[in-house]
Amino acid sequence: MSATSAETSPSALDAVVGQDRAVDQLRNALAQPLHAYLFVGPRGSGKRQAAAAFAGELLAAADPEGAERHRRLAVAEAHPDLVIFEPQGRALLVDEAAVLITEASRAPVEGQRKVMMVDRFHTAEPRVAPKLLKTIEEPPASAIFILLAEEVPPEQITISSRCVQIDFGPVSSEAIEMLLVSEGIDSQRAAVVASASAGSVERARLLVDDERFVARRDAWLSVPSRLDGTGAAVAILVDELAELIDEAQAPLVAKHDLEREALDQREEELGTRGSGRKSLEARHKREVRAVRDDELKFGLATIAALYRDQLTSHARPALLVDGLDRITKANDALSRNPNETLLLQALFVGLPGLSPNSAH
């Protein structure tokens, strides 16, 4: 192992929270980097942050004199030899794969190495993996691929076998809580936010600045005690929750506004050609959808916890088991981008009510 990889502890990799095993694997890989890596883990687990940090180390190793600059630009995802590719829509298309192949064949802009980071690779159409297989298996000597995926679909097993797989699990609530406290967040709020983050550092950072988060949590906690078997109660509940979910987008919308303002300024100075506006708008839409999904998942998990707590003491536990099954199916349905109102209405109609005392 080289002195660089064995003796240094890259600060950017150190900043990846709760993924010690993955970070250790990446540090070890720096001694003799291979042609392709597949980072697998849920959204918010830190795999993209780790990929940018790892790319910085790879680029720094190829040009030690400019190492700190390479690391800094890569972490900021602004390095000319870090090519970050994100699908424009909900899936990575065959035409987009062709662009990837062309880009991989081009020489690095600055040095002897370039890193190709492909986000949301799990969304690739079935025909994409066969098209990319040869390029990822035998890329140009200057190129290293880092594929980011939430899972490995069956049609991607062959391509995954050509990569070094690095697994990222959900970040523990304890690790997220410690991170927030270290950043000056009150310990009580940090604990509440961490418990609602679903293992995602990204979600935790949004919730920290969300003054209405506690109100949304309390609204979800009140659901079982307000179900009285009538459609009117269901309609009122769903309307209230929909409004709260809309409010949950506020911190993200503020962040998006700043990003658009920065892009407007760059376009004014440098022109619109190649500014990345289309990519930015597509990412903003995905992130809004993700926030809404996260809110729904958090709410469903909150309700499910109430039913599980009552299983041993409830007079008719079979009703609660059926309710938990309905909640699980509703959660699974989120992956199909359903109509939120209809999803919640159908769920609440079939859920048993709980007494106010047992629901809190």
C-alpha positions in Angstrom: 0.0 0.0 0.0 1.3 3.5 -0.8 2.2 6.0 1.8 -0.5 8.3 0.6 -3.3 5.8 1.1 -1.9 4.2 4.2 -0.9 7.3 6.2 -3.4 10.0 5.3 -7.0 10.3 6.4 -8.7 12.4 3.7 -10.8 15.0 5.5 -13.5 14.8 2.9 -14.0 11.1 3.5 -13.9 11.7 7.2 -16.9 14.0 6.8 -19.1 11.1 5.5 -21.3 10.3 8.5 -22.0 6.8 9.8 -20.4 4.8 7.0 -17.1 3.8 8.6 -16.9 0.4 6.8 -17.5 2.0 3.4 -15.0 4.8 4.0 -12.4 2.3 5.1 -12.9 0.3 1.9 -12.5 3.5 -0.1 -9.3 4.5 1.7 -7.8 1.0 1.0 -8.9 1.2 -2.6 -6.7 4.3 -3.2 -3.6 2.2 -3.2 -4.5 0.4 -6.4 -7.7 1.9 -7.8 -9.7 -0.3 -10.2 -11.7 0.7 -13.3 -15.3 0.8 -11.8 -17.0 1.1 -8.4 -20.7 0.6 -7.6 -21.9 2.5 -4.5 -25.2 0.9 -3.3 -27.4 2.4 -0.6 -30.5 4.4 0.1 -31.0 8.0 -0.7 -29.5 10.2 2.0 -26.9 7.6 3.1 -24.0 9.7 2.0 -22.9 7.7 -1.0 -22.8 10.7 -3.4 -20.8 12.7 -0.8 -18.4 9.8 -0.5 -18.2 9.5 -4.3 -17.1 13.1 -4.7 -14.6 12.7 -1.9 -13.2 9.5 -3.4 -13.0 11.1 -6.8 -11.0 14.0 -5.3 -8.5 11.5 -3.9 -8.2 9.7 -7.2 -7.6 12.9 -9.0 -5.2 14.1 -6.3 -3.2 10.9 -6.6 -2.7 11.4 -10.3 -1.3 14.9 -9.7 0.2 15.2 -6.2 1.4 18.8 -6.7 -2.2 20.0 -7.2 -3.7 17.6 -4.7 -5.5 20.0 -2.4 -7.1 21.9 -5.4 -8.3 18.6 -6.9 -9.8 17.5 -3.6 -11.5 20.9 -3.1 -13.0 21.1 -6.5 -14.1 17.5 -6.5 -15.9 17.8 -3.2 -17.7 20.9 -4.6 -18.5 18.8 -7.7 -16.8 21.5 -9.8 -13.7 19.6 -11.0 -13.4 19.6 -14.9 -12.3 15.9 -14.7 -15.1 14.8 -12.5 -18.0 14.2 -14.9 -21.3 13.9 -13.0 -24.1 12.4 -15.0 -27.7 12.5 -13.8 -30.7 11.1 -15.7 -32.9 13.9 -16.9 -36.1 12.1 -16.1 -37.2 9.3 -13.8 -35.0 6.7 -15.6 -31.6 6.5 -17.3 -32.3 6.1 -20.9 -30.4 4.3 -23.7 -29.8 7.6 -25.5 -28.2 9.0 -22.3 -26.1 5.9 -22.0 -24.7 6.7 -25.5 -23.7 10.1 -24.2 -21.9 8.4 -21.3 -19.9 6.2 -23.6 -18.8 9.1 -25.7 -17.8 11.2 -22.7 -15.8 8.3 -21.2 -13.8 8.1 -24.5 -12.7 11.7 -24.3 -9.3 12.6 -22.7 -9.2 14.3 -19.3 -9.3 18.1 -19.4 -6.4 18.7 -17.0 -4.4 15.6 -16.1 -4.1 11.9 -16.7 -7.3 10.8 -15.0 -11.0 11.5 -15.1 -13.8 10.1 -13.0 -17.2 9.3 -14.4 -19.9 9.6 -11.6 -23.3 8.2 -12.7 -26.1 9.0 -10.2 -29.3 6.9 -9.9 -27.9 4.1 -11.9 -30.6 1.8 -10.5 -33.2 3.6 -12.7 -31.5 2.5 -15.9 -33.7 1.0 -18.6 -33.1 -2.7 -19.1 -31.3 -2.1 -22.4 -28.8 0.3 -20.7 -26.8 -2.3 -18.9 -25.9 -4.3 -22.0 -25.0 -1.1 -23.8 -22.7 0.1 -21.1 -21.2 -3.2 -20.2 -18.1 -3.1 -22.4 -17.3 0.5 -21.6 -17.5 -0.1 -17.8 -15.7 -3.5 -18.1 -12.9 -2.1 -20.2 -13.0 1.7 -20.0 -10.2 3.9 -21.4 -7.1 3.8 -19.2 -7.7 7.4 -18.0 -11.3 6.8 -16.9 -12.7 5.4 -13.6 -16.4 4.9 -13.2 -18.4 5.4 -9.9 -22.0 4.2 -10.3 -24.5 5.3 -7.6 -27.5 3.1 -7.0 -30.2 2.5 -4.4 -30.4 -1.2 -5.3 -29.1 -3.6 -7.9 -32.0 -4.7 -10.2 -31.7 -8.2 -11.7 -30.9 -6.8 -15.2 -27.8 -5.1 -13.7 -26.3 -8.1 -11.9 -23.8 -8.6 -14.8 -22.6 -5.0 -14.8 -22.4 -5.0 -11.0 -20.1 -8.1 -11.2 -17.6 -5.9 -13.2 -17.5 -3.3 -10.4 -16.2 -3.2 -6.9 -19.3 -2.9 -4.8 -19.3 -0.5 -1.8 -22.4 -0.8 0.4 -23.9 2.1 2.3 -26.6 1.5 4.9 -29.1 4.0 6.4 -27.2 6.3 8.8 -28.0 5.5 12.4 -30.1 8.0 14.4 -27.3 8.2 16.9 -24.8 9.2 14.3 -27.1 11.8 12.8 -27.9 13.2 16.3 -24.2 13.5 17.1 -23.6 15.3 13.8 -26.3 17.8 14.5 -25.2 18.5 18.0 -21.6 19.0 16.8 -23.0 21.6 14.4 -24.6 23.5 17.2 -28.2 22.1 17.2 -29.9 21.8 20.5 -29.6 18.2 21.8 -33.4 17.8 22.3 -34.2 19.0 18.8 -31.3 17.0 17.3 -32.7 13.8 18.9 -36.2 14.5 17.5 -35.0 15.3 14.0 -32.6 12.3 14.0 -35.4 9.9 14.9 -37.5 11.3 12.0 -34.7 11.3 9.4 -35.2 7.7 8.3 -31.4 7.3 8.2 -30.9 10.2 5.8 -28.5 13.0 6.6 -30.1 15.1 3.8 -33.5 14.9 5.4 -32.1 15.7 8.8 -30.6 18.9 7.5 -33.9 19.9 6.0 -35.8 19.2 9.2 -33.4 21.1 11.4 -34.5 24.4 9.6 -38.2 23.3 9.5 -40.2 25.1 12.2 -43.3 23.2 11.3 -41.8 19.7 11.7 -43.1 19.1 15.2 -46.6 20.2 14.1 -46.5 17.6 11.3 -45.4 14.9 13.6 -48.2 15.6 16.1 -50.7 15.6 13.3 -49.7 12.1 12.2 -49.7 11.0 15.8 -53.3 12.2 16.1 -54.6 10.1 13.1 -55.5 6.8 14.8 -57.5 8.6 17.6 -59.5 10.7 15.0 -60.6 7.8 12.9 -64.2 7.2 13.8 -65.3 5.1 10.8 -66.8 8.0 8.9 -65.7 9.3 5.5 -66.0 12.9 6.8 -63.3 12.3 9.4 -61.1 10.7 6.7 -61.6 13.7 4.3 -60.7 16.2 7.0 -57.6 14.3 8.1 -56.3 13.9 4.5 -56.9 17.6 3.7 -55.0 18.7 6.9 -52.1 16.3 6.2 -51.9 17.4 2.5 -51.5 21.0 3.6 -48.8 20.1 6.0 -46.9 18.1 3.4 -47.1 21.1 1.1 -45.6 23.2 3.9 -42.8 20.7 4.4 -41.3 21.7 1.0 -40.6 25.3 2.3 -36.9 24.7 3.3 -36.2 22.9 0.1 -37.9 25.6 -2.0 -35.8 28.2 -0.3 -32.7 26.3 -1.1 -33.8 25.9 -4.7 -34.5 29.6 -5.0 -30.9 30.3 -4.0 -29.6 27.8 -6.6 -31.7 29.4 -9.3 -30.5 32.9 -8.4 -26.9 31.7 -8.6 -27.5 30.1 -12.0 -29.2 33.3 -13.2 -26.1 35.3 -12.2 -23.8 32.8 -14.0 -25.9 32.9 -17.1 -25.8 36.7 -17.0 -22.0 36.7 -16.8 -21.2 33.7 -19.1 -24.3 33.1 -21.2 -26.9 30.3 -21.2 -25.0 27.8 -23.4 -24.1 24.8 -21.3 -25.3 26.5 -18.1 -27.1 23.3 -16.9 -30.5 24.9 -16.3 -32.4 21.9 -17.7 -30.5 19.6 -15.4 -31.0 21.9 -12.4 -34.8 22.1 -13.0 -35.0 18.3 -13.4 -33.1 17.8 -10.1 -35.3 20.3 -8.3 -38.4 18.3 -9.4 -36.9 15.0 -8.2 -36.0 16.6 -4.9 -39.5 18.0 -4.3 -40.9 14.5 -5.1 -38.4 13.0 -2.7 -39.4 15.4 0.1 -43.1 14.5 -0.3 -42.3 10.8 -0.3 -40.2 11.2 2.8 -43.0 13.0 4.6 -45.5 10.3 3.7 -43.1 7.5 4.7 -42.4 9.3 8.0 -46.1 9.7 8.6 -46.9 6.1 7.8 -44.1 4.9 10.1 -45.4 7.1 12.9 -48.8 5.6 12.6 -47.5 2.1 12.3 -45.5 2.5 15.6 -48.7 3.4 17.4 -50.4 0.3 16.2 -47.4 -1.9 17.1 -47.3 -0.4 20.6 -50.9 -1.5 21.2 -50.7 -5.1 19.8 -50.3 -6.8 23.1 -52.9 -4.8 25.0 -55.6 -4.3 22.4 -58.9 -6.2 22.7 -58.8 -7.2 19.0 -55.1 -7.4 18.0 -56.1 -8.9 14.6 -57.5 -5.5 13.6 -54.2 -3.9 14.3 -52.3 -6.5 12.4 -54.6 -5.9 9.4 -54.0 -2.1 9.9 -50.2 -2.6 9.9 -50.5 -4.7 6.7 -52.4 -1.9 5.0 -49.8 0.7 6.1 -47.0 -1.5 4.6 -48.8 -1.8 1.3 -49.4 2.0 1.2 -45.7 2.6 1.9 -44.8 0.2 -0.9 -47.2 1.9 -3.3 -45.2 5.2 -3.0 -42.6 3.8 -5.4 -45.3 3.9 -8.1 -45.8 7.7 -7.7 -49.5 7.4 -6.7 -52.0 10.2 -6.1 -51.3 11.1 -2.5 -54.9 12.1 -1.6 -56.4 8.8 -2.9 -53.6 6.8 -1.3 -54.3 8.3 2.2 -58.1 8.2 1.8 -58.0 4.5 0.9 -55.7 3.7 3.8 -57.5 5.6 6.5 -60.9 4.2 5.5 -59.6 0.7 6.4 -57.6 1.6 9.5 -59.1 0.9 13.0 -59.3 3.8 15.4 -57.4 4.0 18.7 -58.5 5.8 21.8 -56.8 9.2 22.3 -54.9 8.0 25.4 -53.4 5.0 23.6 -52.5 7.0 20.5 -49.9 9.2 22.2 
